[in-house]
Amino acid sequence: MKDDKLAVLIDADNVPYAHIKEMLDEIAKYGNPTIKRIYADWTKPTVSGWKNVLLENAITPIQQYSYTQGKNSSDSALIIDAMDLLYSKRVDGFCIVSSDSDFTRLATRLREAGMFVIGIGEKKTPRPFITACDKFIYIEILKKEQAIESHEKPNQKSQPKAQPSSVSKVDKELIKVIKESVDEISDDDGWAFLGSLGSYLIKKKTDFDPRNYGFSKLSPLIKSTNAFIIEARESGEKNIKHIYLKNK
């Protein structure tokens, strides 16, 4: 999947510019962002902060004048470009960076055409847009990672850090979802492969990400619940083990 060509389309009016580098680093985990465009009425002072980061990150600004007060014409420009790119067959997937539910139908249409669709937005993003994507990533967890890295100093022992307020609790509801998922994908003996579980959870809940709960990966999140039996099995490759788990 990392060789897939991705079109990154950014709605400048509905996402902050401060963490664009972290967003692009995250997108690179899923494919090669060969097309990067950002949409706004660049005559407005409200988007002036974006202008300083566009050249640094090779993002092409698309000018779209607001012909009517109160209407976001950038949405229409982004949607038209997305459909043009879809029919041109130049990309394998899309990343829509916005917290606006107006792109719900676009994400659905792209997925109907067989495209892999990633959404990136703030936690205020309406649920319909989140569920319309294959994978949705909250900007808040990218902010948190940057904050941790910026405060780490060389040769300094890492100290336990207080969890940011944006981090959700691993509650009974999450444990229930994980347990149900283990039951649904497990073998006859009740064992489920951790890698398959992670993919299955994203299919059920597109915004699922261990980082939302303060964990870098799924494995430590699972261990923290103390609700599963965990077993490391030899994979046949040197120093590589596969993690399996079953419900207690």
Secondary structure, 3 states (H helix, E strand, C coil): CCCCEEEEEEEHHHCCCCCHHHHHHHHCCCCEEEEEEEEECCCCHHHHHHHHHHCCCCCEEEECCCCCCCCCHHHHHHHHHHHHHHHHCCCCEEEEECCCHHHHHHHHHHHHCCCEEEEEECCCCCHHHHHHCCEEEEHHHHHHHHHHHHHCCCCCCCCCCCCCCCCCCCCHHHHHHHHHHHHHHCCCCCCEEHHHHHHHHHHHCCCCCHHHHCCCCHHHHHHHHCCEEEEEEECCCCCCEEEEEEEC
